[in-house]
Amino acid sequence: MPQINVSLKDGADASQLDAAKKQVTDQGGKIVNEFKLIKGFTADFPADKVHTLQSNEHLNVEADGQVKTQ
């Protein structure tokens, strides 16, 4: 399963993040890391289900990956 990062958009209520966590686990995913500085998490999540999170207007959803600086 690919890893995705999920975070709340500005102005979104924290309950939206709790709902997203529940959705991840209900759809066969696993939360692997919760962020401290921003409201969000990283999860292993089935690729064919990602669209269900991306359709939520309160969430930013993106593929997790390595960040490099030059």
N, CA, C and O atoms as a printed pandas DataFrame, in Angstrom:
     atom_number atom_name residue_name chain_id  residue_number  x_coord  y_coord  z_coord
0              1         N          MET        A               1    0.843   -1.185    0.000
1              2        CA          MET        A               1    0.000    0.000    0.000
2              3         C          MET        A               1    0.884    1.243    0.000
3              4         O          MET        A               1    1.875    1.301    0.728
4              5         N          PRO        A               2    0.533    2.222   -0.802
5              6        CA          PRO        A               2    1.304    3.469   -0.777
6              7         C          PRO        A               2    1.028    4.265    0.492
7              8         O          PRO        A               2   -0.021    4.118    1.119
8              9         N          GLN        A               3    1.986    5.110    0.860
9             10        CA          GLN        A               3    1.777    5.998    2.008
10            11         C          GLN        A               3    1.294    7.339    1.501
11            12         O          GLN        A               3    1.748    7.837    0.471
12            13         N          ILE        A               4    0.354    7.921    2.253
13            14        CA          ILE        A               4   -0.170    9.244    1.936
14            15         C          ILE        A               4   -0.062   10.136    3.167
15            16         O          ILE        A               4   -0.080    9.660    4.302
16            17         N          ASN        A               5    0.050   11.433    2.918
17            18        CA          ASN        A               5    0.006   12.438    3.975
18            19         C          ASN        A               5   -1.349   13.125    3.897
19            20         O          ASN        A               5   -1.801   13.527    2.825
20            21         N          VAL        A               6   -1.980   13.249    5.042
21            22        CA          VAL        A               6   -3.287   13.903    5.133
22            23         C          VAL        A               6   -3.166   15.027    6.150
23            24         O          VAL        A               6   -2.696   14.807    7.267
24            25         N          SER        A               7   -3.584   16.224    5.774
25            26        CA          SER        A               7   -3.570   17.353    6.713
26            27         C          SER        A               7   -4.826   18.188    6.508
27            28         O          SER        A               7   -5.463   18.152    5.455
28            29         N          LEU        A               8   -5.159   18.942    7.552
29            30        CA          LEU        A               8   -6.333   19.816    7.485
30            31         C          LEU        A               8   -6.003   21.085    6.718
31            32         O          LEU        A               8   -4.910   21.635    6.848
32            33         N          LYS        A               9   -6.938   21.537    5.935
33            34        CA          LYS        A               9   -6.809   22.830    5.272
34            35         C          LYS        A               9   -7.072   23.927    6.298
35            36         O          LYS        A               9   -7.702   23.681    7.326
36            37         N          ASP        A              10   -6.590   25.140    6.020
37            38        CA          ASP        A              10   -6.828   26.275    6.914
38            39         C          ASP        A              10   -8.315   26.459    7.138
39            40         O          ASP        A              10   -9.112   26.415    6.200
40            41         N          GLY        A              11   -8.677   26.665    8.393
41            42        CA          GLY        A              11  -10.061   26.917    8.747
42            43         C          GLY        A              11  -10.897   25.670    8.968
43            44         O          GLY        A              11  -12.053   25.775    9.377
44            45         N          ALA        A              12  -10.347   24.499    8.710
45            46        CA          ALA        A              12  -11.102   23.261    8.909
46            47         C          ALA        A              12  -11.144   22.903   10.392
47            48         O          ALA        A              12  -10.198   23.167   11.134
48            49         N          ASP        A              13  -12.219   22.318   10.798
49            50        CA          ASP        A              13  -12.416   21.910   12.185
50            51         C          ASP        A              13  -11.644   20.619   12.470
51            52         O          ASP        A              13  -11.541   19.747   11.607
52            53         N          ALA        A              14  -11.108   20.506   13.674
53            54        CA          ALA        A              14  -10.320   19.331   14.061
54            55         C          ALA        A              14  -11.130   18.039   13.971
55            56         O          ALA        A              14  -10.552   16.964   13.814
56            57         N          SER        A              15  -12.447   18.124   14.068
57            58        CA          SER        A              15  -13.269   16.918   13.949
58            59         C          SER        A              15  -13.150   16.285   12.566
59            60         O          SER        A              15  -13.362   15.082   12.408
60            61         N          GLN        A              16  -12.808   17.102   11.559
61            62        CA          GLN        A              16  -12.610   16.578   10.212
62            63         C          GLN        A              16  -11.409   15.622   10.167
63            64         O          GLN        A              16  -11.416   14.637    9.429
64            65         N          LEU        A              17  -10.381   15.929   10.969
65            66        CA          LEU        A              17   -9.200   15.070   11.015
66            67         C          LEU        A              17   -9.549   13.738   11.690
67            68         O          LEU        A              17   -9.118   12.678   11.236
68            69         N          ASP        A              18  -10.323   13.794   12.765
69            70        CA          ASP        A              18  -10.757   12.561   13.427
70            71         C          ASP        A              18  -11.580   11.697   12.474
71            72         O          ASP        A              18  -11.430   10.475   12.451
72            73         N          ALA        A              19  -12.435   12.325   11.701
73            74        CA          ALA        A              19  -13.251   11.593   10.738
74            75         C          ALA        A              19  -12.374   10.957    9.661
75            76         O          ALA        A              19  -12.641    9.836    9.229
76            77         N          ALA        A              20  -11.328   11.666    9.225
77            78        CA          ALA        A              20  -10.415   11.130    8.211
78            79         C          ALA        A              20   -9.654    9.920    8.757
79            80         O          ALA        A              20   -9.460    8.936    8.044
80            81         N          LYS        A              21   -9.223    9.990   10.014
81            82        CA          LYS        A              21   -8.530    8.849   10.631
82            83         C          LYS        A              21   -9.443    7.622   10.663
83            84         O          LYS        A              21   -9.018    6.508   10.357
84            85         N          LYS        A              22  -10.692    7.844   11.036
85            86        CA          LYS        A              22  -11.650    6.741   11.080
86            87         C          LYS        A              22  -11.874    6.169    9.687
87            88         O          LYS        A              22  -11.958    4.953    9.515
88            89         N          GLN        A              23  -11.970    7.035    8.707
89            90        CA          GLN        A              23  -12.172    6.597    7.329
90            91         C          GLN        A              23  -10.996    5.743    6.858
91            92         O          GLN        A              23  -11.194    4.725    6.194
92            93         N          VAL        A              24   -9.778    6.153    7.199
93            94        CA          VAL        A              24   -8.591    5.389    6.807
94            95         C          VAL        A              24   -8.654    3.980    7.382
95            96         O          VAL        A              24   -8.464    3.003    6.657
96            97         N          THR        A              25   -8.918    3.873    8.670
97            98        CA          THR        A              25   -8.943    2.545    9.288
98            99         C          THR        A              25  -10.143    1.724    8.818
99           100         O          THR        A              25  -10.031    0.509    8.654
100          101         N          ASP        A              26  -11.282    2.368    8.601
101          102        CA          ASP        A              26  -12.471    1.658    8.123
102          103         C          ASP        A              26  -12.272    1.091    6.715
103          104         O          ASP        A              26  -12.885    0.085    6.357
104          105         N          GLN        A              27  -11.407    1.743    5.909
105          106        CA          GLN        A              27  -11.202    1.309    4.528
106          107         C          GLN        A              27   -9.922    0.480    4.365
107          108         O          GLN        A              27   -9.404    0.339    3.257
108          109         N          GLY        A              28   -9.424   -0.062    5.466
109          110        CA          GLY        A              28   -8.303   -0.984    5.382
110          111         C          GLY        A              28   -6.928   -0.359    5.479
111          112         O          GLY        A              28   -5.929   -1.036    5.235
112          113         N          GLY        A              29   -6.850    0.915    5.830
113          114        CA          GLY        A              29   -5.563    1.586    5.965
114          115         C          GLY        A              29   -5.039    1.532    7.381
115          116         O          GLY        A              29   -5.703    1.033    8.289
116          117         N          LYS        A              30   -3.830    2.056    7.559
117          118        CA          LYS        A              30   -3.195    2.065    8.875
118          119         C          LYS        A              30   -2.456    3.388    9.051
119          120         O          LYS        A              30   -1.647    3.766    8.204
120          121         N          ILE        A              31   -2.730    4.086   10.138
121          122        CA          ILE        A              31   -2.036    5.333   10.445
122          123         C          ILE        A              31   -0.660    4.978   10.990
123          124         O          ILE        A              31   -0.541    4.222   11.954
124          125         N          VAL        A              32    0.388    5.533   10.362
125          126        CA          VAL        A              32    1.753    5.178   10.754
126          127         C          VAL        A              32    2.475    6.309   11.480
127          128         O          VAL        A              32    3.474    6.065   12.157
128          129         N          ASN        A              33    1.986    7.544   11.349
129          130        CA          ASN        A              33    2.646    8.674   12.008
130          131         C          ASN        A              33    1.642    9.816   12.142
131          132         O          ASN        A              33    0.927   10.144   11.196
132          133         N          GLU        A              34    1.601   10.413   13.323
133          134        CA          GLU        A              34    0.763   11.599   13.517
134          135         C          GLU        A              34    1.669   12.803   13.697
135          136         O          GLU        A              34    2.650   12.743   14.439
136          137         N          PHE        A              35    1.343   13.896   13.021
137          138        CA          PHE        A              35    2.149   15.105   13.076
138          139         C          PHE        A              35    1.847   15.894   14.337
139          140         O          PHE        A              35    0.707   15.916   14.801
140          141         N          LYS        A              36    2.850   16.535   14.887
141          142        CA          LYS        A              36    2.688   17.346   16.089
142          143         C          LYS        A              36    2.491   18.829   15.760
143          144         O          LYS        A              36    1.675   19.503   16.390
144          145         N          LEU        A              37    3.236   19.333   14.776
145          146        CA          LEU        A              37    3.199   20.763   14.475
146          147         C          LEU        A              37    2.014   21.176   13.604
147          148         O          LEU        A              37    1.528   22.303   13.697
148          149         N          ILE        A              38    1.564   20.275   12.776
149          150        CA          ILE        A              38    0.386   20.556   11.956
150          151         C          ILE        A              38   -0.647   19.473   12.248
151          152         O          ILE        A              38   -0.306   18.402   12.751
152          153         N          LYS        A              39   -1.881   19.748   11.939
153          154        CA          LYS        A              39   -2.933   18.765   12.173
154          155         C          LYS        A              39   -2.970   17.816   10.982
155          156         O          LYS        A              39   -3.517   18.135    9.926
156          157         N          GLY        A              40   -2.370   16.635   11.180
157          158        CA          GLY        A              40   -2.342   15.674   10.092
158          159         C          GLY        A              40   -1.675   14.374   10.485
159          160         O          GLY        A              40   -1.284   14.172   11.634
160          161         N          PHE        A              41   -1.552   13.490    9.492
161          162        CA          PHE        A              41   -0.967   12.177    9.722
162          163         C          PHE        A              41   -0.495   11.574    8.412
163          164         O          PHE        A              41   -0.855   12.037    7.330
164          165         N          THR        A              42    0.324   10.525    8.531
165          166        CA          THR        A              42    0.736    9.702    7.404
166          167         C          THR        A              42    0.087    8.341    7.587
167          168         O          THR        A              42    0.006    7.829    8.704
168          169         N          ALA        A              43   -0.373    7.758    6.492
169          170        CA          ALA        A              43   -1.046    6.464    6.576
170          171         C          ALA        A              43   -0.673    5.583    5.392
171          172         O          ALA        A              43   -0.431    6.067    4.286
172          173         N          ASP        A              44   -0.632    4.275    5.649
173          174        CA          ASP        A              44   -0.630    3.290    4.570
174          175         C          ASP        A              44   -2.089    3.171    4.166
175          176         O          ASP        A              44   -2.949    2.908    5.005
176          177         N          PHE        A              45   -2.370    3.364    2.881
177          178        CA          PHE        A              45   -3.764    3.416    2.448
178          179         C          PHE        A              45   -3.888    2.818    1.059
179          180         O          PHE        A              45   -3.057    3.098    0.195
180          181         N          PRO        A              46   -4.915    1.996    0.822
181          182        CA          PRO        A              46   -5.082    1.379   -0.499
182          183         C          PRO        A              46   -5.192    2.437   -1.604
183          184         O          PRO        A              46   -5.965    3.389   -1.495
184          185         N          ALA        A              47   -4.413    2.252   -2.656
185          186        CA          ALA        A              47   -4.373    3.222   -3.755
186          187         C          ALA        A              47   -5.745    3.439   -4.387
187          188         O          ALA        A              47   -6.067    4.548   -4.814
188          189         N          ASP        A              48   -6.545    2.388   -4.446
189          190        CA          ASP        A              48   -7.858    2.519   -5.077
190          191         C          ASP        A              48   -8.891    3.224   -4.205
191          192         O          ASP        A              48  -10.024    3.436   -4.635
192          193         N          LYS        A              49   -8.508    3.588   -2.984
193          194        CA          LYS        A              49   -9.424    4.287   -2.068
194          195         C          LYS        A              49   -9.026    5.749   -1.831
195          196         O          LYS        A              49   -9.771    6.490   -1.190
196          197         N          VAL        A              50   -7.870    6.170   -2.336
197          198        CA          VAL        A              50   -7.366    7.521   -2.065
198          199         C          VAL        A              50   -8.369    8.588   -2.506
199          200         O          VAL        A              50   -8.508    9.617   -1.844
200          201         N          HIS        A              51   -9.054    8.354   -3.598
201          202        CA          HIS        A              51  -10.016    9.351   -4.087
202          203         C          HIS        A              51  -11.099    9.667   -3.060
203          204         O          HIS        A              51  -11.670   10.757   -3.076
204          205         N          THR        A              52  -11.386    8.717   -2.165
205          206        CA          THR        A              52  -12.417    8.969   -1.161
206          207         C          THR        A              52  -11.973   10.036   -0.162
207          208         O          THR        A              52  -12.802   10.789    0.349
208          209         N          LEU        A              53  -10.678   10.102    0.115
209          210        CA          LEU        A              53  -10.156   11.162    0.985
210          211         C          LEU        A              53   -9.970   12.460    0.213
211          212         O          LEU        A              53  -10.249   13.541    0.733
212          213         N          GLN        A              54   -9.498   12.354   -1.031
213          214        CA          GLN        A              54   -9.241   13.550   -1.829
214          215         C          GLN        A              54  -10.509   14.341   -2.114
215          216         O          GLN        A              54  -10.444   15.542   -2.373
216          217         N          SER        A              55  -11.648   13.687   -2.068
217          218        CA          SER        A              55  -12.906   14.387   -2.349
218          219         C          SER        A              55  -13.398   15.212   -1.160
219          220         O          SER        A              55  -14.371   15.956   -1.282
220          221         N          ASN        A              56  -12.727   15.082   -0.007
221          222        CA          ASN        A              56  -13.115   15.853    1.180
222          223         C          ASN        A              56  -12.540   17.262    1.071
223          224         O          ASN        A              56  -11.321   17.428    1.016
224          225         N          GLU        A              57  -13.389   18.261    1.040
225          226        CA          GLU        A              57  -12.965   19.647    0.843
226          227         C          GLU        A              57  -12.154   20.224    2.005
227          228         O          GLU        A              57  -11.562   21.295    1.863
228          229         N          HIS        A              58  -12.115   19.544    3.140
229          230        CA          HIS        A              58  -11.402   20.029    4.323
230          231         C          HIS        A              58   -9.991   19.455    4.461
231          232         O          HIS        A              58   -9.260   19.818    5.382
232          233         N          LEU        A              59   -9.603   18.549    3.538
233          234        CA          LEU        A              59   -8.325   17.854    3.664
234          235         C          LEU        A              59   -7.395   18.116    2.496
235          236         O          LEU        A              59   -7.836   18.286    1.359
236          237         N          ASN        A              60   -6.091   18.147    2.790
237          238        CA          ASN        A              60   -5.046   18.079    1.779
238          239         C          ASN        A              60   -4.544   16.639    1.802
239          240         O          ASN        A              60   -4.199   16.122    2.865
240          241         N          VAL        A              61   -4.499   15.993    0.650
241          242        CA          VAL        A              61   -4.039   14.605    0.547
242          243         C          VAL        A              61   -2.967   14.548   -0.524
243          244         O          VAL        A              61   -3.181   14.989   -1.653
244          245         N          GLU        A              62   -1.804   13.998   -0.164
245          246        CA          GLU        A              62   -0.719   13.889   -1.128
246          247         C          GLU        A              62    0.098   12.638   -0.844
247          248         O          GLU        A              62    0.115   12.132    0.278
248          249         N          ALA        A              63    0.766   12.152   -1.862
249          250        CA          ALA        A              63    1.623   10.979   -1.701
250          251         C          ALA        A              63    2.814   11.338   -0.816
251          252         O          ALA        A              63    3.388   12.420   -0.941
252          253         N          ASP        A              64    3.175   10.432    0.066
253          254        CA          ASP        A              64    4.339   10.617    0.917
254          255         C          ASP        A              64    5.575   10.290    0.084
255          256         O          ASP        A              64    5.557    9.368   -0.731
256          257         N          GLY        A              65    6.630   11.037    0.289
257          258        CA          GLY        A              65    7.856   10.786   -0.449
258          259         C          GLY        A              65    9.039   11.477    0.193
259          260         O          GLY        A              65    8.896   12.271    1.122
260          261         N          GLN        A              66   10.185   11.164   -0.314
261          262        CA          GLN        A              66   11.414   11.738    0.216
262          263         C          GLN        A              66   11.594   13.146   -0.355
263          264         O          GLN        A              66   11.369   13.387   -1.541
264          265         N          VAL        A              67   12.006   14.067    0.519
265          266        CA          VAL        A              67   12.264   15.439    0.120
266          267         C          VAL        A              67   13.764   15.649    0.116
267          268         O          VAL        A              67   14.455   15.310    1.077
268          269         N          LYS        A              68   14.266   16.216   -0.985
269          270        CA          LYS        A              68   15.718   16.477   -1.078
270          271         C          LYS        A              68   15.956   17.954   -1.280
271          272         O          LYS        A              68   15.158   18.640   -1.918
272          273         N          THR        A              69   17.057   18.444   -0.736
273          274        CA          THR        A              69   17.490   19.819   -0.985
274          275         C          THR        A              69   18.767   19.755   -1.803
275          276         O          THR        A              69   19.509   18.774   -1.752
276          277         N          GLN        A              70   19.004   20.787   -2.537
277          278        CA          GLN        A              70   20.207   20.787   -3.384
278          279         C          GLN        A              70   21.379   21.351   -2.670
279          280         O          GLN        A              70   22.470   21.425   -3.235
